[in-house]
């Protein structure tokens, strides 16, 4: 099955309908699901990576998970700061066995090698990151990678990214995966000095859990009209900006304040302010929210943050 869209909301709307209409009932270890097998999704504009809906506009957890990957970490406390239930996937209460960060950017991370391969020969078909390996099923673990590979491909002067997954929760996991992987795609494109192409996402088992049916119905009934895209990253290698953002993230998460100077570039400053907004919500210092929120430059990021903050104030983070 092939499903195509310009934005993640376009894809989600089509995916949910297909699963509900044509999915097979399957009951794996985590509960009853409806499943489609062998699905290829294509996001024609990777900047359409953020849902603008109340149901799936998960800007804070998406950004937190991306930074967890970029830091090369497998530590539970870092990701649990953004996604509270993550402890259920830890074997030892401290780390996540299936974490992507060490395989992407850790001591033996594969992204630097992929970039070198693309720099040496732009037409290469070997720029592949392997996240799932045979060792992941030799012993039981609470979490193993759902993503098998990420393949970066330069064609017609543009960098496309193609993801292959063994399993994907279309409601909870898919929006986060699309956000994180297309951000990696854009960071790599900037490093190479070329524009982005398309984003392809293949899933063997694309499913929804029956417990999420009411929430999925709420998403389908929101009825958005306008397509929304994130702004493009600045030109050039973004390594220094990423390192500064990771520093801000650590300061906010561990010290409850940003100590180092804010980014000069507006794009990265907006992301840093989003992290600060989330920290203020977690500490329930709501008096500072309006001032901080209004300092976000990009209107759509500001609006999305405002919607999530409204929900957070009503329901907790």
N, C-alpha and C positions, 0 to 999 in steps of 0.2 A: 504494500500500500504506500502511496506517495501523497504527502500533504505539504502544501506550499503556502507561505505567507510573508508579508513585509515586516510584520511586528510579532512579538511574542503573544500578544493578545489575539491576533488573527490565527496563529497556530493553535493556541489553547482552545479557542472556541470551536475550531474544526475538529481537533483531537478529541475533546470531550464528547462531541456529538457522535463521532464515529465509534468511540468505545461504548457509549450508552446504547447506540442503535445496533451495533454489529459485534460487540465484544463477547468473548467466551467466558463463562463462569469458571474461575479457577480458585482453589483455596491452598495457597502456599503456607509457609510457616507463620507469616505475620497477619493472616486474616483473609477473609473472602474478598476476591477481586473480580473485576471484569477486565479482560485482556485482549489486546490485538497483538498478533505476532508478525515480526518482520516489517517494521514500519520505517520509512525514510521521511524525515522532516527536512524542509529546506527553508531557511530564513534568508530572504534575498537581500535584506539590508541589516547587517549585524548591529547597527546602531539602534534598531528597534528592539532592544534587549530587555527593556523594563516594562512590566505591566503598569498601566495607569489606573487599574481598578482598585477598589478597596479590598477586594478578596485576595488578590495576588500581587499587589504592588509592594512587594516585600523588600524595599530598598535597603533597610538597615541590615537584615540578615544576609541578603545577597552580597552586600559590600563586606560584611564581616567575614563571610566564608571565603570570598576572593582573597582578602588579606591574609587569612589563615593559610591559603595555598601559597601566596607570594612569599610568606615568611619562611616556608619550608618546614612548618611545624606539624607535629602530630599530637600536640598537647590538648587534653580535654578542656582544661580551664579556659583556654583562649577561645575556642569555638562555642563553648557553653555560655560564655558572656553574651553571645548573640542569639544562640538557639538553645533554649534552656533544657530541652529534653534529650540532648545529645549524650548524656551520661549513660543512657540505656544501650549505647553501642560500644561502650568501653569494656575491655576484658579485665582491666586492673584498676579502674577508677582514676587513672592518671593520663592514659594515652588512648588514641584510636588506631587500631591495627591497620584499618583500611584507608587511613588518611592519604590524600593525594600530595600534600605539600612536600614531604621528603623525596618523592619520586619526580617531582617537577623542579624544585628549587633547593633541595637539601644538599648535603655533601656530595651525593652521587646523582643529583638532579639531572634530568634529561633535556630540559629546555635549552641550556647553553649549547649543548651538542647539536641540537636541531637547528639552532640559529646559525652555527658555524657551517653546517652542511648546506644550508640554503644560501649562505654568503659565498661559499666556494662554488656551488653549482645550482643556479636558480631553478633548473628543470628537474632536480632530483625528486625521486619518489621514495626516498629513504628517510625523510624528515618525519619520523614516527615516534611518538611517545607511548610507551607501554605501561599502563597502570594496573591491569590485572595480569597476574602471572601464575604459573603452575603451583608455586609455593603457597598461594592464598587458600588452596583447598586441601592441603596436606594435613591440616589440623583444624578443629572447629574454632571459629571466632564469631563474636557478636556482630562484627562488621568487616566485610571485604569489599574491594572496589566494585562498583556497578559499571564503571567505565572501563572498557578494554583498551582502546587506543585513541589517540589524537593524531591525525595526520595533517600536516601543513603542506600545502601545495601551491606553488606559484605558476599561474597560467595567464597569458595575455597581460603580463605586468602587474597582476593583482594577487594578493595572498588570500587564499581560501582555507578554511579549516573544516575537516570532516571527522566527526566523532562517532565511534562505534561503542554501543553499550549492550551489555547482556541483559540488563533490567533497568526500568525507569518508572518511578511513580509519577504519573503525568500531572498530578495535582500538587504534590509537595516538592518533588525533586526537579522536575523538568524546568520550571522557571529559574531556579537557582543555577542549574547546569548551563543553560543557555547564557545567562548573564556572565558567569565566571569564564566560560570557555571563549565567548566572543570578546571579552576583555583581554584574555590572553592572546587571542588572534590580533587584536588591535595593537597591543604592546609589541608583539613580534613584527607586525607590519611597520610600525614606527622605527623599530630597530633596523629593519632592512631598508627603510626609506621608500616604501612602495605603498599604494593604497590597498584597502581591503577588497576582497571579492565577496563570495557568498559564504554562508555557514550551513553545513549539512550535518544532520544528527540522525544516525541509524540506531534503532532499538529493536532487539529481538523480542523482548517482552515489555510492551508499553501498556501500563495498567492503571486503574484507579481502585482504591479501596472502598468497599461499600459503605464504610463508616463515614466517608467524606461526601456522600451523595448530596446532602443538604447544602453543604458549602459550595459544591460544584454547581448546583442549581442556582444559588445566589450569584455566583460569578456569571453564569449564562444570562441571568436576568438583569444585570447591571446596565447593559445597552450603551456602551461608549460609541462615539461617532468619529472623533478625530484621531488620526494616527500620530503617535508621538515618538520622537527619536532622541536619544542622548546626543549631546554635542560631541563633535570629534575631538580626539586628543590633539595636543599641540604636535607640530612636526618635530622629527628627530628622536633620538634615543631618550626614553623616559626613565632610565634606571635611577637617576638621582631623585626624580620626583617620587618614584615608588618608594625608595628608601626613606625619604622624608615623611611620606604618608604612613609608612610602617612605624616610624618613630613616634609620630603623633598618636597612632593607634595604641601603642604600648603605654604612652604617657596617660592617655585618657582612661584606659582599662585598668592600669595598675595604680595611678596616682589621683585619678578623678579630676585631672586638669591637664591642659596642654602647656608644656613648659617651653619647648623650642619655637622658633619663629614660624609664622604661617607661610604657606606657599606664596610665591610671587605670581605664578601663573593662575589665572582665574579658574581653569578647569580643575586643577588639583586642589585649589583652595576650597572650592565647593564641596569636594569629597571630604576634605578634612573637617569642614563645618558640619557636614552630615554626621560624621562620627561624634562630634562634640554635642550635637543635638541629641543623639541617642544616649550619650553618657548623662546628659542632664535629665532625660526622661527616666533613666534607670535610678538616678539619685533622687528623683521626684522634686527637683528644683524648678518647678514649673514657672516661677516668676521670671526666670531668665529666658524662657523659650521664645517669646515673640521677637525679642531683639536679635537673638542668635539666628532664628529661622529666617528673618528678613534679610540677613546678610548673605544668603545664598544667591549667587548671581543668576544662574540659569532658572528661568521661570518654571519650567516643567519639573525640574528637580525640587524646587521650592514647593510647588503645589503638591507633588507626591509626598514629600516629607510632611507637609501640613496635614494631609489626609491621614497618614499613618500616626501622626502625633495625636490627632483627635481620637482615633481608635484606642491608642495606647493610654491616654488619660482616662478613658472610660473603662478599659478592661485590664489595665496593667500591662507591663512589657513581658 
